[in-house]
Amino acid sequence: MARSSSAQEDVQPEVASRLRAARAKVGMTRKQLAGASHTSERYLAHIEAGMGNPTVAMIEALALALDIAPAELMPMGGERSDIRAEAAAVLRRFPESKLATLLDQMRRPDAMRSSKGGRIVLLGLRGAGKSSLGRALAERLDLPFLEMSKEVERAYGGEMRFLIEIGGQNALRRYEHEAWETMQAEHDHAVIATPGGVVADPVLFDRLLATAHSVWLRASPEDHMNRVIAQRDFRPMASNRGAMEDLKAILQARSGEYGRADVELDTSIQDFDTTVDRLERVTRSLIEE
């Protein structure tokens, strides 16, 4: 039976919302997504505004470019609730060869907790303080400090931006997976700063949460922006007049995943030294559990 026009109108805003969120989550501009999916930027803008009526082939092309399952662009992925849709999305991305291990870990949460060792991972957008706070925390705990992005660049032999430009998101994720496995195999105790976009890879992010204690370093959008500007690093908002709106969209799209961390710490409500004090207390409590 053909779908009624009113039903299509109901679906379009949901597809638009999910597409905007998926794009923000991976940090892709509309122009980048248009190029990767071989569609026009203008048509993509119509879809994101809820005015376009994308075909199944277009949904598949956009999903492929975003490296997600096509169902994740549809209302709740066909599931009955948002939480079930989120769980189904994670399972769709998980390698089938590792599903048995995942199920075993889910049934035995104590075993999953014990595999975290003394590793502390810091999560959050650029400007949250992962590098500066991470170094200070590592010094206080007398642990090595590692930055996942630098480990990726070391393995690749070049800057991250060239890896993404040449190999795309798939190459980036492959290097990030390898970097994480190497770091957690070589360091049972360490403080590790992760890239802001690590949450865009559900398989890697689940692995990270299972093998390290996690802290989400939160900050206000204004603080994120000011700190990034102070670092003279304006990616991915360069030459974008709507930089603050983009940043807010990315933060909103990723907050659900960041919120899965073991603890959260707001870095905007106190000075640097006080933040380090609080971070030290929460991380010591995690390691000593």
C-alpha positions in Angstrom: 0.0 0.0 0.0 1.3 3.4 -0.9 2.3 5.7 2.0 -0.1 8.7 2.3 1.3 12.2 1.8 0.4 13.1 5.4 2.4 10.2 6.7 5.4 11.2 4.6 5.1 14.7 6.0 5.3 13.2 9.5 8.4 11.2 8.7 10.3 14.0 6.9 11.0 16.2 10.0 12.2 13.1 11.9 14.6 12.2 9.1 15.7 15.8 9.0 16.4 15.9 12.7 18.2 12.5 12.7 20.3 13.6 9.7 21.4 16.9 11.3 22.2 15.1 14.6 24.2 12.4 12.8 26.2 15.0 10.8 26.9 17.0 14.0 28.0 13.9 15.9 30.8 13.1 13.4 31.6 16.8 13.0 31.0 17.0 9.2 29.9 20.1 7.5 27.0 20.0 5.1 29.4 20.6 2.2 31.5 17.6 3.3 28.5 15.4 3.6 27.2 16.5 0.2 30.5 15.6 -1.4 30.9 12.3 0.3 27.3 11.2 -0.6 27.5 12.6 -4.1 24.5 14.9 -3.8 24.1 18.6 -4.0 24.5 20.8 -1.0 21.3 22.6 -1.8 19.3 19.3 -1.9 20.9 18.3 1.4 19.8 21.6 2.9 16.2 20.8 1.8 16.3 17.4 3.4 17.7 18.8 6.7 15.0 21.4 6.7 12.4 18.7 6.5 11.2 19.8 3.1 12.9 17.2 0.9 11.6 13.7 0.4 14.7 11.5 0.1 14.5 8.2 -1.7 15.7 5.0 -0.1 18.8 5.2 -2.3 19.5 8.7 -1.0 19.1 7.5 2.6 21.5 4.7 1.9 24.1 7.1 0.3 23.9 9.5 3.2 24.2 6.7 5.8 27.2 5.3 3.9 28.9 8.7 4.0 28.2 9.0 7.7 29.2 5.4 8.3 26.0 4.5 10.0 23.2 2.0 9.3 20.4 3.5 7.1 17.8 2.6 9.8 19.5 5.2 12.0 18.2 7.9 9.8 14.6 6.7 10.0 12.2 7.4 12.9 13.6 5.5 15.9 15.2 3.1 13.5 12.0 1.1 13.4 12.2 0.6 17.2 9.5 1.3 19.8 11.4 3.7 21.9 14.5 6.0 21.7 16.5 3.9 24.2 15.8 0.7 22.2 16.7 2.5 19.0 20.0 3.6 20.5 20.8 0.1 21.7 19.9 -1.4 18.4 22.1 1.1 16.6 25.1 0.1 18.8 24.5 -3.6 18.1 24.2 -3.0 14.3 27.7 -1.5 14.4 29.3 -4.1 16.6 31.4 -6.7 14.8 29.5 -10.0 14.7 32.6 -11.9 15.8 32.6 -10.0 19.1 28.9 -10.2 19.9 29.3 -13.3 22.1 32.0 -11.5 24.2 29.8 -8.4 24.5 26.8 -10.4 25.7 29.0 -12.2 28.3 30.2 -8.8 29.6 26.7 -7.5 29.8 25.7 -10.5 31.8 28.7 -10.1 34.1 29.2 -6.4 34.8 31.8 -7.1 37.5 34.1 -8.7 35.0 33.8 -5.7 32.7 34.6 -3.3 35.6 37.7 -5.2 36.5 39.1 -4.9 33.0 39.4 -1.1 33.4 42.6 -1.3 35.4 44.0 2.0 36.4 43.3 3.7 33.1 41.5 7.1 33.1 40.1 8.5 29.9 38.9 12.1 29.6 36.0 12.8 27.3 34.5 16.0 25.9 34.7 18.5 23.1 37.8 20.5 22.3 38.1 23.3 24.9 36.9 21.1 27.7 40.4 21.0 29.2 41.3 17.4 28.4 45.0 18.1 27.6 45.7 20.7 30.3 43.8 19.0 33.0 45.0 15.6 31.9 48.6 16.6 32.2 48.0 18.1 35.6 46.1 15.0 36.8 48.8 12.6 35.5 51.4 14.5 37.4 49.5 14.3 40.6 48.8 10.6 40.2 52.3 9.9 38.9 51.0 8.3 35.8 51.9 8.7 32.1 49.7 11.1 30.1 48.7 10.1 26.5 46.7 11.8 23.8 44.9 9.5 21.5 45.1 11.9 18.6 48.8 12.1 18.8 49.1 8.3 19.0 47.0 8.1 15.8 49.2 10.7 14.1 52.3 8.8 15.2 51.0 5.6 13.7 49.8 7.3 10.5 53.0 9.3 10.1 51.2 12.6 9.5 48.7 15.1 10.8 45.1 14.0 11.5 43.7 16.4 9.0 45.6 14.7 6.2 44.5 11.3 7.4 40.9 12.5 7.2 41.3 14.3 3.8 43.0 11.3 2.2 41.4 8.3 3.9 38.1 9.7 5.1 36.3 8.7 8.3 36.8 5.0 7.8 40.6 5.4 7.8 40.4 7.6 10.9 38.4 5.1 12.8 40.7 2.2 11.8 43.7 4.1 13.2 41.8 5.1 16.3 40.8 1.5 17.0 44.4 0.4 16.6 45.7 3.3 18.8 43.3 2.4 21.6 44.1 -1.3 21.6 47.8 -0.4 21.7 47.5 2.1 24.5 45.3 -0.1 26.7 47.6 -3.1 26.1 50.8 -1.2 27.0 49.4 0.9 29.8 47.4 -0.6 32.7 47.7 2.7 34.4 47.5 6.0 32.5 45.6 9.2 31.9 44.4 9.4 28.4 42.8 12.4 26.5 40.5 11.2 23.7 39.3 13.1 20.6 36.0 14.8 20.9 34.6 12.8 18.0 35.4 9.4 19.6 31.7 9.0 20.5 30.8 8.9 16.8 32.2 5.4 16.6 29.9 3.3 18.8 32.1 0.2 18.7 35.2 2.0 19.7 33.4 4.1 22.3 31.9 0.9 23.9 35.3 -0.7 24.0 36.8 2.4 25.6 34.1 2.6 28.3 34.6 -1.1 29.0 38.4 -0.9 29.4 39.0 2.4 31.2 37.4 4.6 33.9 35.8 7.6 32.1 35.3 11.2 33.0 33.3 13.6 30.9 34.8 17.1 31.2 31.8 19.4 30.6 32.0 23.1 29.8 29.6 25.8 28.6 29.4 26.4 24.9 30.9 29.9 25.5 33.9 28.4 27.4 34.4 25.8 24.7 34.5 28.5 22.0 36.8 30.8 23.9 39.3 28.1 24.8 39.4 26.9 21.2 40.0 30.4 20.0 42.7 30.9 22.6 44.4 27.7 21.2 44.1 29.1 17.7 42.3 26.0 16.7 39.0 26.7 15.1 38.2 23.4 13.5 35.6 22.3 12.3 34.1 25.8 12.4 36.7 27.7 10.3 35.2 30.3 8.0 31.7 29.5 9.4 29.6 32.4 10.5 27.4 30.1 12.5 30.3 28.7 14.5 28.6 29.0 17.9 25.4 27.4 16.6 27.4 24.5 15.0 29.3 24.0 18.3 26.0 23.9 20.2 24.6 21.4 17.7 27.7 19.2 18.1 27.5 19.3 21.9 23.8 18.5 21.9 24.3 15.6 19.4 27.2 14.1 21.5 25.9 14.8 25.1 23.9 11.6 25.2 27.1 9.5 24.6 29.3 11.7 26.8 26.8 11.2 29.5 27.6 7.4 29.6 30.9 8.3 31.3 31.4 7.0 34.8 31.4 10.6 36.2 30.9 14.1 34.9 32.9 17.2 35.9 31.9 20.8 35.0 35.1 22.7 34.1 33.3 26.1 33.8 32.2 26.6 37.4 35.6 26.9 39.1 39.2 27.9 38.4 41.8 25.6 37.0 43.5 24.5 40.3 40.1 23.8 41.9 39.1 21.8 38.9 42.3 19.7 39.1 41.6 19.1 42.8 38.1 17.8 42.0 39.3 15.7 39.1 41.9 14.1 41.3 39.3 13.2 43.9 36.9 11.6 41.5 39.5 9.7 39.6 41.1 8.3 42.7 37.6 7.1 43.8 37.1 5.4 40.5 40.5 3.6 40.6 40.0 2.5 44.2 36.5 1.1 43.8 
